[in-house]
Amino acid sequence: FNNRKTIGIFISNINNEYQELLCKGISIRAQELNYNAIFFTSFGGYGQPEYEGGEIHITEIPNYEGLDGIIIATDTLIIEGLEQRIRDNIKERSNCPVVSIREKVDDYYNVLIDNNKVLEEVIRHFIEVHGFTKLNFLAGPEDHFDSQIRLESYKRVLTEYGIPIEEDRIYYGDFWKRMGVDAVEYWLSNSHTKPQAIICANDYMAITVVEELGRRGIAVPDEIAVSGCDDAIDSSEYVLGITTVNTPIDKMGIEAVDKIDRINKGHMEEQNSYIETKTIYRKSCGCNKDYSKEINVRKEYYYKVINELTREVTRNAYMSADFAGITKRSELHSKLRYYVYENRGFTDFYMCMYRDWQTINEDEAFNRDNIEEMVMEVGIKNRQDYSKIRFSKKYLIPPQFSDDKPMIYYVALLHHQFLNFGYVAIAYDRIQTYMKTFQAWLINVSNVLENIRIHNELNRLVYKLEDMYIRDELTGLYNRRGLGSLGENYLNQAMEKQVNLMILSADLDELKKINDNYGHAGGDIALKVLAEALTFVADDDEICARFGGDEFLVIGLEYDEAKANRFVKRFIDKVNAFNQSVKEEFNVYVSYGWILCAPNEETTLEECLAKADFKMYQQKKQKRSLRLRANLLQ
């Protein structure tokens, strides 16, 4: 890319709040330090293995050898096997600094928050300010690293204050909104474990806990206080306001880029960098601190997101309906451009496809990662349209579209289930991630690509069936049906252009003798020798047909006597070449006759064929007479 260093970022579900902030931090710092930043994005399939089986191939799009730094948002890579494939490719193909965000990976540099400390201030606040001793903890999954560290922090602080660790006060959740209800049910059904405060390992579980307590008539924070962690948008937008810990995600992205830059400049670098967090006290813990300014800012943002999402959902619905009947690539191109232009703020859009995307089948779907040549089917740069440009995948986009400035691109796959068609690469005129409904937008485009592929496959099968109907199975030449249809077409063309037709009739000599002596396999070989000879010399769109058992016919347009003689000579020479090759124990001989015909409206194809047949039989008769005469002389 444009003689600048390039950082590749692997991240999933970029339209979520955390990912959006991370991408923003990375993009801003990359531009400031004169780096290109390429986000290789994927989306979870909500447990649909066919969809996720296609998404996982995003790992094969980057040119790992050409990257000067790699950032992995490991905790976003929820598709099974995705992170491992990325790590395998990095190990085998890259030689640049790699930074993991928020999850510690021993093989890489890491930008982290200190999970040993992130909840300490909240826990101490409940103990010191509110005087609570009955503190319950809703953890994440039991085998999750972050969850384990936050749980250990909870245990350590309680031990420091002499509060006994009661395992019944600990419940393992899922970092989402499903397990909060079960946790509340578990604790409230046992009077011994009824808490004064519930500390949740993240905000989503905290919101569910507050809702479930309210449903049971338990006032928060008057009867039970609640806190979360990570400061998700929902935590401040929630009516009560959730006490939480803010992680400056954008700063994590900035530090990841800085880390790569320092290493590339030869500076010594610590493996792990830690970003400081900030505890935010809201009403759910009983502290009525004034955070109205924060609420207004977040509400304004949330209102903007809702309006944007509403517009995008409507637009995607119309897009889906508009794409439903498309079966041709040309139809897609014009409509796709319209829906790309509908998304404001972009400067570049490239739909880059594998050359064979229209003919790919399920058996070939898994063998495409090593294909290097791509075709930019649709390209838009600064409101100018481009198409049909071939380029090497290592450049990601056609090299002629590179800018002389740091380039920020989002790359996402186009696929239908596990059938991979290619990818899109998108750039913007300002720092942003793509629209909130990006996944649905990609699925709309991918579905129409699959419709086009299926339509082409059906057409191919229909053509194959039609071809089988008019083709001779043994020789591959046209059969009697094919000759009738195509021959009439040539006859009409000859009348319109006022040119001659050449009609050649050929007959394999002594086929019965070959069959008797060498079996029908030998006879088939002899028939194919004639067919191959005709196909070899028919280089001017002549129609070649096997008309009967051992009869062959050729029809050619715009012939004169010299051209006809050349055709016949090359045909006979090719047959004789077989005889001279000594490939079989028998020779192949042929009788033939040809005519030139200047057809008019009275001329019929049958009439022309009959005249050529007559000439062929004259030659065959002469050959018999010569053989009889030779036998008599013996």
ABEGO torsion letter per residue (X at the ends): XGGBBBBBBBBBGAABAAAAAAAAAAAAAAAAAGBBBBBBBBBBAGGBAAAAAAAAAAAAABBAAABABBBBBAAABABBGAAAAAAAAAAAABBBBBBBBGBBBAABBBBBBBAAAAAAAAAAAAAAAAGBABBBBBBBBAABAAAAAAAAAAAAAAAAAGBBBBAAABBBBAGBAAAAAAAAAAAAABAAABBABBBBABAAAAAAAAAAAAAAGBBOAAABBBBBBGGBAAAAABAAEBBBBBBBAAAAAAAAAAAAAAAAAGBBBBABBBBBBBBBBBAAAGBBBBAAAAAAAAAAAAAAAAAAAAAAAAAAAAAAAAAAABABAAAAAAAAAAAAAABBGBABBBBBBBAAAAABBAAAAAAAAABABBBBABBBBGGBBBBGBBBBAAAGBBAAABBBBBBBBBBBBBBBEABBAEBBBBBBABBBBBBAAAAAAAAAAAAAAAAAAAAAAAAAAAAAAAAAAABBAAAGBBBAAAAAAAAAAAAAAAAAAGBBBBBBBBBBBGAAAAAAAAEAAAAAAAAAAAAAAAAAABAAGBBBBBABAABBBBBBBGBBAAAAAAAAAAAAAAAAAAAAAGABABBBBBBBBBBBBBBBAABBAAAAAAAAAAAAAAAAAAAAAAAAAAAAAX
